[in-house]
Amino acid sequence: MPKYVIEREIAGVGGTSADDLQAVSQKSCSVIRELGPDIEWVESYVTGDKIYCIYNAPSEDLIREHARRGGFPADRIAEVKSVISPATAESA
């Protein structure tokens, strides 16, 4: 299944309380349950003014539907073509 990186621009999100982040996470999970097993939220990274999310989904359209139903921005969506790490340097 394709993997996507979603960039969500949210001013000041880095200062969001743990309780508020939990509430947003619960909303996201609720929408994912509604959409069915074809979409999976892997993890997200919160920075000062953005959240970068990693999702597995069959299409960008399903990612956008998740954002619409959840009330989340999805400013940029990019399909991951390859994953590299320090271990890649060691590959033969």
N, C-alpha and C positions, 0 to 999 in steps of 0.2 A: 504494500500500500504506500502511496506517496507520502512524504513527510514535508511539512510546511513550516516556515518561520513567519509569524504574524507580528507586525509592528503596530503597537497601539499608542498613539500620542495622547497623553493625559497629563495636563499641566500639574506639577507638584505631586505626582503619584508616589514619588519616593518617600514622602512624608506621611503616607497613609498609615493609619494605626493597624495593628495586628487584627483587631476585631473587624475593621472594615475590609481588610484583605480576606479575612475568613468569609465574610458575607458575600463578597464578589466571587470567591472560589465556589461557594455553595450554589450561587446562582448559575455559574458556568456548568457545574456538574449536573444541576437540574435540567438545564437545556440539553446537555449531551444525552442524558437519559431519555428525554423526549425524542431526540433525533435518531436514537438507536445505536447499534453496535458498530456502525461504519465510521464513526468519528471518535478519536481518542486524544485527550489532552495529555501530553507527556510531562511538560513542566513549563514554568515561566520565570523570567528574570525581570525584576523591578529595578529601574534606574531612576534618576531624578525626575524626568518628565516623560518616560516611556515604559511600556511593558513589552518585552519580547517573548512571544509564546511559541512553543513547539507543539505541533499537532500532527497526527496521522489521520488522513482522510482521503477518500477516493477522488475528491475534486475541490477546487478553490470555491466553487459555488456552495458546497456544504459548509465550508469555513465561514463564508459570508452569511449564510442563513443562521449559523450559531451566533455570530456577532449581532445580527439583526434582532433575533429573539431575546438575546441577553441584554441588549442595550449597550453593547461594547463597541468601541471604534475598532475598525480593522483597516488602518490607513494604508498599509502595504502588506501584501501577501506574496511570498516567494517560495517556489518549490525547491526543496533541497535536492541537488543533483549528485553530490558526493559528501561524505563525511571524512575528515582527516583529523589526525591527532599526532602527538609525538611518536606514537607507535608506527605511524605511516612512514616515518623516516627510517625505520628499522626493517621495513618489508623488503623481501628479496625481489 
